[in-house]
């Protein structure tokens, strides 16, 4: 076991582990730590605790110090400088006529590096831009191209649910999302209905995936033959996943009738764990391919 604290460097960002040393650290404190990018100012989100060594990427770097009032003022100044740097970079992009969209600017705490996050449709030759920026800021410059999901995470917004976006408010890392999750939850397979602000499948599809998988496993497929507890045989015409009800077309006195049964009242062949879901809509397939291409978020790499 090894003692660690969890630190974030941006809102809803990835949590990184550090050695708390002998400091009395509590959640909400600010600390100064050394990262791959240099000296950084972070917020403690996990108080000191012991975890398995396998969960930690070695070497575990120590906390340099608890942030002082002077450190707090430096961080505020850096935020102000980031706003100025953003406008300067916009002007330089326009000057070089580059087809790129500037998203955010970030100073390391020690001002050793300035990072510019941008999106673009393809590869951008920004060598001349970097030279111009380095001449202005007199420090190391890094331009980092990010995807649309990272862009949305930084900028934030309101989802179709009327709440702040999950990725911008609490979701530390993006989770894999697939069309199968929407199918399991009986959602509309219209891409505009299941896509988020970023244009990718909504992250919240993952939230209830396990519950729906468990509930669906108890239900028959539409079109399956079932036997009811009153001795009738019929074909499933519809299911209510949350209520665990099944609509069955049965034949009584040569007339077809739709009756609703609780799943406990039916006998049928149970679902296999691995089931095939046929998606005919080409647009849905394109969405899934885009999700695969998007891959793992590149935003956090302290």
Secondary structure as a PSIPRED ss2 file (coil, helix, strand):
# PSIPRED VFORMAT (PSIPRED V4.0)

   1 X C   1.000  0.000  0.000
   2 X E   0.000  0.000  1.000
   3 X E   0.000  0.000  1.000
   4 X E   0.000  0.000  1.000
   5 X E   0.000  0.000  1.000
   6 X E   0.000  0.000  1.000
   7 X E   0.000  0.000  1.000
   8 X E   0.000  0.000  1.000
   9 X C   1.000  0.000  0.000
  10 X C   1.000  0.000  0.000
  11 X C   1.000  0.000  0.000
  12 X C   1.000  0.000  0.000
  13 X C   1.000  0.000  0.000
  14 X C   1.000  0.000  0.000
  15 X C   1.000  0.000  0.000
  16 X E   0.000  0.000  1.000
  17 X E   0.000  0.000  1.000
  18 X E   0.000  0.000  1.000
  19 X E   0.000  0.000  1.000
  20 X C   1.000  0.000  0.000
  21 X C   1.000  0.000  0.000
  22 X C   1.000  0.000  0.000
  23 X C   1.000  0.000  0.000
  24 X C   1.000  0.000  0.000
  25 X C   1.000  0.000  0.000
  26 X C   1.000  0.000  0.000
  27 X C   1.000  0.000  0.000
  28 X C   1.000  0.000  0.000
  29 X C   1.000  0.000  0.000
  30 X E   0.000  0.000  1.000
  31 X E   0.000  0.000  1.000
  32 X E   0.000  0.000  1.000
  33 X E   0.000  0.000  1.000
  34 X E   0.000  0.000  1.000
  35 X E   0.000  0.000  1.000
  36 X C   1.000  0.000  0.000
  37 X C   1.000  0.000  0.000
  38 X E   0.000  0.000  1.000
  39 X E   0.000  0.000  1.000
  40 X E   0.000  0.000  1.000
  41 X E   0.000  0.000  1.000
  42 X E   0.000  0.000  1.000
  43 X E   0.000  0.000  1.000
  44 X E   0.000  0.000  1.000
  45 X E   0.000  0.000  1.000
  46 X E   0.000  0.000  1.000
  47 X E   0.000  0.000  1.000
  48 X E   0.000  0.000  1.000
  49 X E   0.000  0.000  1.000
  50 X E   0.000  0.000  1.000
  51 X E   0.000  0.000  1.000
  52 X C   1.000  0.000  0.000
  53 X H   0.000  1.000  0.000
  54 X H   0.000  1.000  0.000
  55 X H   0.000  1.000  0.000
  56 X C   1.000  0.000  0.000
  57 X C   1.000  0.000  0.000
  58 X C   1.000  0.000  0.000
  59 X C   1.000  0.000  0.000
  60 X C   1.000  0.000  0.000
  61 X C   1.000  0.000  0.000
  62 X E   0.000  0.000  1.000
  63 X E   0.000  0.000  1.000
  64 X E   0.000  0.000  1.000
  65 X E   0.000  0.000  1.000
  66 X E   0.000  0.000  1.000
  67 X C   1.000  0.000  0.000
  68 X C   1.000  0.000  0.000
  69 X H   0.000  1.000  0.000
  70 X H   0.000  1.000  0.000
  71 X H   0.000  1.000  0.000
  72 X H   0.000  1.000  0.000
  73 X H   0.000  1.000  0.000
  74 X H   0.000  1.000  0.000
  75 X H   0.000  1.000  0.000
  76 X H   0.000  1.000  0.000
  77 X H   0.000  1.000  0.000
  78 X H   0.000  1.000  0.000
  79 X H   0.000  1.000  0.000
  80 X H   0.000  1.000  0.000
  81 X H   0.000  1.000  0.000
  82 X H   0.000  1.000  0.000
  83 X H   0.000  1.000  0.000
  84 X H   0.000  1.000  0.000
  85 X H   0.000  1.000  0.000
  86 X H   0.000  1.000  0.000
  87 X H   0.000  1.000  0.000
  88 X H   0.000  1.000  0.000
  89 X H   0.000  1.000  0.000
  90 X H   0.000  1.000  0.000
  91 X H   0.000  1.000  0.000
  92 X H   0.000  1.000  0.000
  93 X H   0.000  1.000  0.000
  94 X H   0.000  1.000  0.000
  95 X H   0.000  1.000  0.000
  96 X H   0.000  1.000  0.000
  97 X C   1.000  0.000  0.000
  98 X C   1.000  0.000  0.000
  99 X C   1.000  0.000  0.000
 100 X C   1.000  0.000  0.000
 101 X E   0.000  0.000  1.000
 102 X E   0.000  0.000  1.000
 103 X E   0.000  0.000  1.000
 104 X E   0.000  0.000  1.000
 105 X E   0.000  0.000  1.000
 106 X E   0.000  0.000  1.000
 107 X E   0.000  0.000  1.000
 108 X C   1.000  0.000  0.000
 109 X C   1.000  0.000  0.000
 110 X C   1.000  0.000  0.000
 111 X C   1.000  0.000  0.000
 112 X C   1.000  0.000  0.000
 113 X E   0.000  0.000  1.000
 114 X E   0.000  0.000  1.000
 115 X E   0.000  0.000  1.000
 116 X E   0.000  0.000  1.000
 117 X E   0.000  0.000  1.000
 118 X E   0.000  0.000  1.000
 119 X E   0.000  0.000  1.000
 120 X C   1.000  0.000  0.000
 121 X C   1.000  0.000  0.000
 122 X C   1.000  0.000  0.000
 123 X C   1.000  0.000  0.000
 124 X C   1.000  0.000  0.000
 125 X C   1.000  0.000  0.000
 126 X C   1.000  0.000  0.000
 127 X H   0.000  1.000  0.000
 128 X H   0.000  1.000  0.000
 129 X H   0.000  1.000  0.000
 130 X H   0.000  1.000  0.000
 131 X H   0.000  1.000  0.000
 132 X H   0.000  1.000  0.000
 133 X H   0.000  1.000  0.000
 134 X H   0.000  1.000  0.000
 135 X H   0.000  1.000  0.000
 136 X H   0.000  1.000  0.000
 137 X H   0.000  1.000  0.000
 138 X C   1.000  0.000  0.000
 139 X C   1.000  0.000  0.000
 140 X E   0.000  0.000  1.000
 141 X E   0.000  0.000  1.000
 142 X E   0.000  0.000  1.000
 143 X E   0.000  0.000  1.000
 144 X E   0.000  0.000  1.000
 145 X E   0.000  0.000  1.000
 146 X C   1.000  0.000  0.000
 147 X C   1.000  0.000  0.000
 148 X H   0.000  1.000  0.000
 149 X H   0.000  1.000  0.000
 150 X H   0.000  1.000  0.000
 151 X H   0.000  1.000  0.000
 152 X H   0.000  1.000  0.000
 153 X H   0.000  1.000  0.000
 154 X H   0.000  1.000  0.000
 155 X H   0.000  1.000  0.000
 156 X C   1.000  0.000  0.000
 157 X C   1.000  0.000  0.000
 158 X E   0.000  0.000  1.000
 159 X C   1.000  0.000  0.000
 160 X C   1.000  0.000  0.000
 161 X C   1.000  0.000  0.000
 162 X C   1.000  0.000  0.000
 163 X C   1.000  0.000  0.000
 164 X E   0.000  0.000  1.000
 165 X C   1.000  0.000  0.000
 166 X H   0.000  1.000  0.000
 167 X H   0.000  1.000  0.000
 168 X H   0.000  1.000  0.000
 169 X H   0.000  1.000  0.000
 170 X C   1.000  0.000  0.000
 171 X C   1.000  0.000  0.000
 172 X C   1.000  0.000  0.000
 173 X C   1.000  0.000  0.000
 174 X C   1.000  0.000  0.000
 175 X C   1.000  0.000  0.000
 176 X C   1.000  0.000  0.000
 177 X C   1.000  0.000  0.000
 178 X C   1.000  0.000  0.000
 179 X H   0.000  1.000  0.000
 180 X H   0.000  1.000  0.000
 181 X H   0.000  1.000  0.000
 182 X H   0.000  1.000  0.000
 183 X H   0.000  1.000  0.000
 184 X H   0.000  1.000  0.000
 185 X C   1.000  0.000  0.000
 186 X C   1.000  0.000  0.000
 187 X C   1.000  0.000  0.000
 188 X C   1.000  0.000  0.000
 189 X C   1.000  0.000  0.000
 190 X C   1.000  0.000  0.000
 191 X H   0.000  1.000  0.000
 192 X H   0.000  1.000  0.000
 193 X H   0.000  1.000  0.000
 194 X H   0.000  1.000  0.000
 195 X E   0.000  0.000  1.000
 196 X C   1.000  0.000  0.000
 197 X C   1.000  0.000  0.000
 198 X C   1.000  0.000  0.000
 199 X C   1.000  0.000  0.000
 200 X C   1.000  0.000  0.000
 201 X E   0.000  0.000  1.000
 202 X C   1.000  0.000  0.000
 203 X H   0.000  1.000  0.000
 204 X H   0.000  1.000  0.000
 205 X H   0.000  1.000  0.000
 206 X H   0.000  1.000  0.000
 207 X C   1.000  0.000  0.000
 208 X C   1.000  0.000  0.000
 209 X H   0.000  1.000  0.000
 210 X H   0.000  1.000  0.000
 211 X H   0.000  1.000  0.000
 212 X H   0.000  1.000  0.000
 213 X H   0.000  1.000  0.000
 214 X H   0.000  1.000  0.000
 215 X H   0.000  1.000  0.000
 216 X H   0.000  1.000  0.000
 217 X H   0.000  1.000  0.000
 218 X C   1.000  0.000  0.000
 219 X C   1.000  0.000  0.000
 220 X C   1.000  0.000  0.000
 221 X C   1.000  0.000  0.000
 222 X C   1.000  0.000  0.000
 223 X C   1.000  0.000  0.000
 224 X C   1.000  0.000  0.000
 225 X E   0.000  0.000  1.000
 226 X E   0.000  0.000  1.000
 227 X E   0.000  0.000  1.000
 228 X E   0.000  0.000  1.000
 229 X C   1.000  0.000  0.000
 230 X C   1.000  0.000  0.000
 231 X C   1.000  0.000  0.000
 232 X C   1.000  0.000  0.000
 233 X E   0.000  0.000  1.000
 234 X E   0.000  0.000  1.000
 235 X E   0.000  0.000  1.000
 236 X E   0.000  0.000  1.000
 237 X E   0.000  0.000  1.000
 238 X E   0.000  0.000  1.000
 239 X E   0.000  0.000  1.000
 240 X E   0.000  0.000  1.000
 241 X C   1.000  0.000  0.000
 242 X C   1.000  0.000  0.000
 243 X C   1.000  0.000  0.000
 244 X C   1.000  0.000  0.000
 245 X E   0.000  0.000  1.000
 246 X E   0.000  0.000  1.000
 247 X E   0.000  0.000  1.000
 248 X E   0.000  0.000  1.000
 249 X E   0.000  0.000  1.000
 250 X E   0.000  0.000  1.000
 251 X E   0.000  0.000  1.000
 252 X E   0.000  0.000  1.000
 253 X C   1.000  0.000  0.000
 254 X C   1.000  0.000  0.000
 255 X E   0.000  0.000  1.000
 256 X E   0.000  0.000  1.000
 257 X E   0.000  0.000  1.000
 258 X E   0.000  0.000  1.000
 259 X E   0.000  0.000  1.000
 260 X E   0.000  0.000  1.000
 261 X E   0.000  0.000  1.000
 262 X E   0.000  0.000  1.000
 263 X H   0.000  1.000  0.000
 264 X H   0.000  1.000  0.000
 265 X H   0.000  1.000  0.000
 266 X E   0.000  0.000  1.000
 267 X E   0.000  0.000  1.000
 268 X C   1.000  0.000  0.000
 269 X C   1.000  0.000  0.000
 270 X C   1.000  0.000  0.000
 271 X C   1.000  0.000  0.000
 272 X C   1.000  0.000  0.000
 273 X C   1.000  0.000  0.000
 274 X C   1.000  0.000  0.000
 275 X C   1.000  0.000  0.000
 276 X C   1.000  0.000  0.000
 277 X C   1.000  0.000  0.000
 278 X C   1.000  0.000  0.000
 279 X C   1.000  0.000  0.000
 280 X C   1.000  0.000  0.000
 281 X C   1.000  0.000  0.000
 282 X H   0.000  1.000  0.000
 283 X H   0.000  1.000  0.000
 284 X H   0.000  1.000  0.000
 285 X H   0.000  1.000  0.000
 286 X H   0.000  1.000  0.000
 287 X H   0.000  1.000  0.000
 288 X H   0.000  1.000  0.000
 289 X H   0.000  1.000  0.000
 290 X H   0.000  1.000  0.000
 291 X H   0.000  1.000  0.000
 292 X H   0.000  1.000  0.000
 293 X H   0.000  1.000  0.000
 294 X H   0.000  1.000  0.000
 295 X C   1.000  0.000  0.000
 296 X C   1.000  0.000  0.000
 297 X C   1.000  0.000  0.000
 298 X C   1.000  0.000  0.000
 299 X C   1.000  0.000  0.000
 300 X C   1.000  0.000  0.000
 301 X C   1.000  0.000  0.000
 302 X C   1.000  0.000  0.000
